Amino acid sequence: MHWDIPRSHPRYESLVVREKLVEAFIDGIVVPQGLIAHGRGEAFDYILGERSHPFALVAEETTVASMLLARKPVISVNGNYAALAAREIVELAKLTGALVEVNLFYRTEERVAKIARLLEREGAQNVLGVGCEKAQIEGLESPRGIVCRDGIYTADFILVAIEDGDRTQALRKAGKMVAAIDLNPFSRTAQTAHITIVDEARRATKNMIEIALKLGEAKRSKLEEIVKNYDNRKVLAEAFKTIMMRLSEATEKGVIMEIP
Ligand code: PTJ
Protein backbone atom coordinates (compact mmCIF):
# COMPACT_ATOMS: atom_id res chain seq x y z
CA MET A 1 0.00 0.00 0.00
CA HIS A 2 1.60 3.26 -1.09
CA TRP A 3 0.07 6.67 -1.52
CA ASP A 4 1.69 9.46 -3.47
CA ILE A 5 1.40 12.54 -1.32
CA PRO A 6 1.35 15.73 -3.42
CA ARG A 7 4.27 17.98 -2.43
CA SER A 8 1.94 20.95 -2.46
CA HIS A 9 -0.12 19.49 0.42
CA PRO A 10 0.12 21.84 3.43
CA ARG A 11 0.69 18.82 5.71
CA TYR A 12 3.12 17.10 3.32
CA GLU A 13 5.86 16.28 5.89
CA SER A 14 3.41 14.90 8.40
CA LEU A 15 1.66 12.74 5.79
CA VAL A 16 4.99 11.36 4.55
CA VAL A 17 5.87 10.35 8.12
CA ARG A 18 2.52 8.58 8.44
CA GLU A 19 3.22 6.76 5.19
CA LYS A 20 6.62 5.71 6.56
CA LEU A 21 5.00 4.29 9.70
CA VAL A 22 2.32 2.44 7.73
CA GLU A 23 5.05 0.87 5.59
CA ALA A 24 6.99 -0.08 8.72
CA PHE A 25 3.79 -1.61 10.10
CA ILE A 26 3.35 -3.68 6.92
CA ASP A 27 7.01 -4.76 7.20
CA GLY A 28 6.43 -5.94 10.79
CA ILE A 29 8.63 -3.27 12.40
CA VAL A 30 5.85 -1.21 13.98
CA VAL A 31 2.94 -2.78 15.87
CA PRO A 32 -0.66 -1.54 15.28
CA GLN A 33 -0.54 -0.03 18.78
CA GLY A 34 2.45 1.99 17.57
CA LEU A 35 0.25 3.70 14.98
CA ILE A 36 -2.12 4.75 17.75
CA ALA A 37 0.81 6.00 19.84
CA HIS A 38 2.00 8.05 16.86
CA GLY A 39 -1.37 9.77 16.60
CA ARG A 40 -1.12 10.81 20.23
CA GLY A 41 2.34 12.18 19.62
CA GLU A 42 1.16 14.09 16.55
CA ALA A 43 -1.58 15.78 18.57
CA PHE A 44 0.93 17.09 21.11
CA ASP A 45 3.34 18.12 18.37
CA TYR A 46 0.54 20.07 16.68
CA ILE A 47 -0.22 21.92 19.90
CA LEU A 48 3.48 22.60 20.45
CA GLY A 49 3.83 24.06 16.96
CA GLU A 50 5.92 21.21 15.51
CA ARG A 51 9.24 22.71 16.51
CA SER A 52 11.99 22.16 19.06
CA HIS A 53 11.48 24.62 21.90
CA PRO A 54 14.30 25.91 24.13
CA PHE A 55 13.19 23.56 26.96
CA ALA A 56 13.69 20.61 24.60
CA LEU A 57 17.08 21.81 23.45
CA VAL A 58 18.29 22.09 27.07
CA ALA A 59 17.15 18.51 27.75
CA GLU A 60 18.78 17.33 24.52
CA GLU A 61 22.08 18.99 25.42
CA THR A 62 22.00 17.41 28.89
CA THR A 63 21.26 14.00 27.39
CA VAL A 64 24.25 14.24 25.06
CA ALA A 65 26.52 15.47 27.89
CA SER A 66 25.30 12.58 30.08
CA MET A 67 25.93 10.05 27.32
CA LEU A 68 29.46 11.35 26.81
CA LEU A 69 30.08 11.11 30.56
CA ALA A 70 28.44 7.71 31.07
CA ARG A 71 30.35 4.48 31.65
CA LYS A 72 27.95 2.53 29.45
CA PRO A 73 25.28 4.55 27.63
CA VAL A 74 22.64 2.65 25.67
CA ILE A 75 20.06 3.87 23.17
CA SER A 76 16.99 1.68 23.56
CA VAL A 77 15.15 1.30 20.27
CA ASN A 78 11.56 0.18 19.75
CA GLY A 79 9.50 -0.21 16.57
CA ASN A 80 8.33 3.39 16.28
CA TYR A 81 11.71 4.93 17.02
CA ALA A 82 13.43 2.69 14.47
CA ALA A 83 10.84 3.42 11.79
CA LEU A 84 11.12 7.16 12.30
CA ALA A 85 14.81 7.69 12.92
CA ALA A 86 17.00 4.62 12.26
CA ARG A 87 19.71 6.61 10.47
CA GLU A 88 19.82 9.32 13.13
CA ILE A 89 19.95 6.77 15.99
CA VAL A 90 22.99 5.11 14.42
CA GLU A 91 24.72 8.46 13.91
CA LEU A 92 24.03 9.59 17.48
CA ALA A 93 25.33 6.28 18.87
CA LYS A 94 28.56 6.65 16.90
CA LEU A 95 29.12 10.21 18.11
CA THR A 96 28.45 9.44 21.78
CA GLY A 97 29.92 5.94 21.98
CA ALA A 98 26.51 4.54 22.96
CA LEU A 99 25.42 0.96 22.39
CA VAL A 100 22.19 0.38 20.49
CA GLU A 101 19.76 -2.20 21.87
CA VAL A 102 16.41 -3.25 20.45
CA ASN A 103 14.00 -3.41 23.36
CA LEU A 104 10.32 -3.94 22.72
CA PHE A 105 7.10 -3.57 24.62
CA TYR A 106 5.30 -6.03 22.29
CA ARG A 107 8.27 -8.32 22.07
CA THR A 108 8.74 -11.11 19.56
CA GLU A 109 12.18 -12.39 18.56
CA GLU A 110 11.20 -11.92 14.91
CA ARG A 111 10.50 -8.20 15.40
CA VAL A 112 13.72 -7.73 17.39
CA ALA A 113 15.67 -9.26 14.48
CA LYS A 114 13.86 -7.15 11.87
CA ILE A 115 14.55 -3.92 13.75
CA ALA A 116 18.19 -4.90 14.29
CA ARG A 117 18.53 -5.51 10.54
CA LEU A 118 16.99 -2.12 9.78
CA LEU A 119 19.53 -0.43 12.07
CA GLU A 120 22.36 -2.43 10.54
CA ARG A 121 21.30 -1.35 7.06
CA GLU A 122 21.79 2.22 8.32
CA GLY A 123 25.35 1.41 9.40
CA ALA A 124 24.98 0.16 12.97
CA GLN A 125 27.41 -2.48 14.16
CA ASN A 126 26.79 -4.97 16.95
CA VAL A 127 23.16 -4.07 17.53
CA LEU A 128 22.11 -5.73 20.79
CA GLY A 129 18.86 -7.65 21.09
CA VAL A 130 19.28 -10.81 19.07
CA GLY A 131 21.51 -13.59 20.29
CA CYS A 132 22.71 -11.76 23.39
CA GLU A 133 22.74 -13.21 26.89
CA LYS A 134 19.36 -12.23 28.35
CA ALA A 135 18.54 -10.73 31.73
CA GLN A 136 15.26 -9.60 33.28
CA ILE A 137 14.49 -6.09 34.47
CA GLU A 138 12.75 -6.40 37.80
CA GLY A 139 9.19 -5.10 37.88
CA LEU A 140 8.50 -5.79 34.20
CA GLU A 141 6.97 -9.17 33.74
CA SER A 142 8.44 -11.39 31.00
CA PRO A 143 8.81 -10.92 28.01
CA ARG A 144 8.51 -7.10 28.35
CA GLY A 145 11.39 -6.97 30.77
CA ILE A 146 13.87 -9.00 28.72
CA VAL A 147 17.07 -7.07 28.03
CA CYS A 148 20.66 -7.91 27.10
CA ARG A 149 23.00 -8.50 30.03
CA ASP A 150 25.82 -6.68 28.22
CA GLY A 151 23.51 -3.85 27.22
CA ILE A 152 20.63 -2.27 29.12
CA TYR A 153 21.04 -4.57 32.13
CA THR A 154 24.51 -3.27 32.96
CA ALA A 155 24.11 0.23 31.47
CA ASP A 156 24.29 3.33 33.64
CA PHE A 157 22.52 5.66 31.20
CA ILE A 158 19.63 4.82 28.87
CA LEU A 159 17.92 6.92 26.22
CA VAL A 160 14.39 5.76 25.43
CA ALA A 161 11.89 7.21 22.96
CA ILE A 162 8.13 6.88 22.38
CA GLU A 163 8.12 4.55 25.34
CA ASP A 164 5.63 3.09 27.74
CA GLY A 165 5.73 4.64 31.23
CA ASP A 166 6.07 1.37 33.07
CA ARG A 167 9.41 0.65 31.50
CA THR A 168 10.93 4.04 32.30
CA GLN A 169 9.88 3.64 35.91
CA ALA A 170 11.33 0.10 36.10
CA LEU A 171 14.63 1.22 34.57
CA ARG A 172 14.83 4.05 37.05
CA LYS A 173 14.12 1.68 39.92
CA ALA A 174 16.92 -0.54 38.61
CA GLY A 175 19.27 2.38 39.29
CA LYS A 176 19.70 3.66 35.74
CA MET A 177 19.72 7.28 34.66
CA VAL A 178 16.97 7.61 32.07
CA ALA A 179 16.42 10.23 29.38
CA ALA A 180 13.11 9.95 27.54
CA ILE A 181 11.89 11.51 24.32
CA ASP A 182 8.15 11.96 24.68
CA LEU A 183 5.93 14.67 23.17
CA ASN A 184 3.39 14.25 25.96
CA PRO A 185 4.64 15.93 29.15
CA PHE A 186 1.68 14.43 31.06
CA SER A 187 2.79 10.86 30.36
CA ARG A 188 4.26 8.59 33.02
CA THR A 189 7.41 8.33 30.93
CA ALA A 190 7.80 12.11 30.83
CA GLN A 191 7.07 12.39 34.54
CA THR A 192 9.42 9.62 35.67
CA ALA A 193 12.50 10.15 33.46
CA HIS A 194 15.51 12.02 34.90
CA ILE A 195 15.72 14.00 31.65
CA THR A 196 12.54 14.57 29.68
CA ILE A 197 12.84 15.63 26.06
CA VAL A 198 9.46 17.00 25.03
CA ASP A 199 10.15 16.97 21.31
CA GLU A 200 9.44 14.82 18.28
CA ALA A 201 11.74 11.77 18.29
CA ARG A 202 13.42 12.28 14.91
CA ARG A 203 13.77 16.04 15.36
CA ALA A 204 15.21 15.48 18.85
CA THR A 205 17.71 12.90 17.61
CA LYS A 206 18.82 15.20 14.78
CA ASN A 207 19.33 18.01 17.30
CA MET A 208 21.36 15.68 19.53
CA ILE A 209 23.62 14.79 16.58
CA GLU A 210 24.37 18.52 16.11
CA ILE A 211 24.99 18.91 19.85
CA ALA A 212 27.24 15.82 19.96
CA LEU A 213 29.32 17.23 17.11
CA LYS A 214 29.85 20.38 19.20
CA LEU A 215 30.35 18.69 22.59
CA GLY A 216 32.45 15.79 21.33
CA GLU A 217 35.69 17.64 22.08
CA ALA A 218 34.46 19.35 25.27
CA LYS A 219 36.29 18.87 28.56
CA ARG A 220 34.73 16.56 31.15
CA SER A 221 34.30 19.51 33.49
CA LYS A 222 32.15 21.33 30.91
CA LEU A 223 29.95 18.26 30.44
CA GLU A 224 29.62 17.87 34.21
CA GLU A 225 28.63 21.52 34.48
CA ILE A 226 25.83 21.03 31.92
CA VAL A 227 24.47 18.02 33.82
CA LYS A 228 24.77 19.75 37.21
CA ASN A 229 22.80 22.80 36.07
CA TYR A 230 19.95 20.78 34.62
CA ASP A 231 16.54 20.92 36.31
CA ASN A 232 13.96 18.50 34.88
CA ARG A 233 11.04 19.97 36.84
CA LYS A 234 11.76 23.35 35.30
CA VAL A 235 11.94 21.81 31.81
CA LEU A 236 8.59 20.06 32.32
CA ALA A 237 7.08 23.25 33.70
CA GLU A 238 8.28 25.16 30.61
CA ALA A 239 6.72 22.53 28.37
CA PHE A 240 3.35 22.89 30.16
CA LYS A 241 3.63 26.69 30.07
CA THR A 242 4.25 26.61 26.33
CA ILE A 243 1.19 24.42 25.78
CA MET A 244 -0.86 26.76 27.96
CA MET A 245 0.37 29.88 26.17
CA ARG A 246 -0.39 28.43 22.76
CA LEU A 247 -3.84 27.35 23.90
CA SER A 248 -4.65 30.64 25.60
CA GLU A 249 -3.61 32.54 22.48
CA ALA A 250 -5.95 30.32 20.50
CA THR A 251 -8.82 30.83 22.97
CA GLU A 252 -8.42 34.62 22.72
CA LYS A 253 -8.22 34.82 18.95
CA GLY A 254 -10.28 31.79 17.92
CA VAL A 255 -8.55 31.84 14.55
CA ILE A 256 -4.97 30.65 14.51
CA MET A 257 -4.25 30.59 10.79
CA GLU A 258 -5.11 32.65 7.76
CA ILE A 259 -7.23 30.67 5.31
CA PRO A 260 -7.30 32.36 1.88
O1 PTJ B 1 7.64 -1.26 19.38
P1 PTJ B 1 7.13 -1.65 20.74
O2 PTJ B 1 6.62 -3.06 20.80
O3 PTJ B 1 8.17 -1.44 21.83
O4 PTJ B 1 5.89 -0.71 21.12
C1 PTJ B 1 5.99 0.69 21.00
C2 PTJ B 1 4.76 1.46 21.52
C3 PTJ B 1 4.86 2.88 21.00
C4 PTJ B 1 3.50 0.82 20.95
C5 PTJ B 1 4.71 1.42 23.08
O5 PTJ B 1 5.93 1.88 23.58
C6 PTJ B 1 3.55 2.23 23.64
O6 PTJ B 1 2.45 1.72 23.79
O7 PTJ B 1 3.81 3.50 23.94
P2 PTJ B 1 2.70 4.51 24.60
O8 PTJ B 1 2.40 4.08 26.00
O9 PTJ B 1 1.59 4.74 23.65
O10 PTJ B 1 3.55 5.84 24.71
C7 PTJ B 1 4.11 6.47 23.59
C8 PTJ B 1 4.37 7.95 23.95
O11 PTJ B 1 5.19 8.53 22.93
C9 PTJ B 1 3.10 8.81 24.02
O12 PTJ B 1 3.15 9.66 25.15
C10 PTJ B 1 3.13 9.67 22.74
O13 PTJ B 1 2.59 10.95 22.94
C11 PTJ B 1 4.63 9.75 22.47
N1 PTJ B 1 4.98 9.87 21.05
C12 PTJ B 1 4.36 9.30 19.98
N2 PTJ B 1 5.02 9.57 18.85
C13 PTJ B 1 6.10 10.32 19.20
C14 PTJ B 1 6.08 10.52 20.60
N3 PTJ B 1 7.01 11.24 21.24
C15 PTJ B 1 8.01 11.77 20.49
N4 PTJ B 1 8.10 11.62 19.13
C16 PTJ B 1 7.17 10.90 18.46
N5 PTJ B 1 7.28 10.75 17.14
Boltz pocket constraint, residues with backbone or C-beta under 6 A from the ligand:
constraints:
  - pocket:
      binder: B
      contacts: [[A, 29], [A, 30], [A, 31], [A, 33], [A, 34], [A, 36], [A, 37], [A, 38], [A, 39], [A, 40], [A, 41], [A, 42], [A, 44], [A, 78], [A, 79], [A, 80], [A, 84], [A, 103], [A, 104], [A, 105], [A, 106], [A, 107], [A, 161], [A, 162], [A, 163], [A, 164], [A, 165], [A, 181], [A, 182], [A, 183], [A, 184], [A, 187], [A, 199], [A, 200], [A, 201], [A, 202]]
      max_distance: 6.0
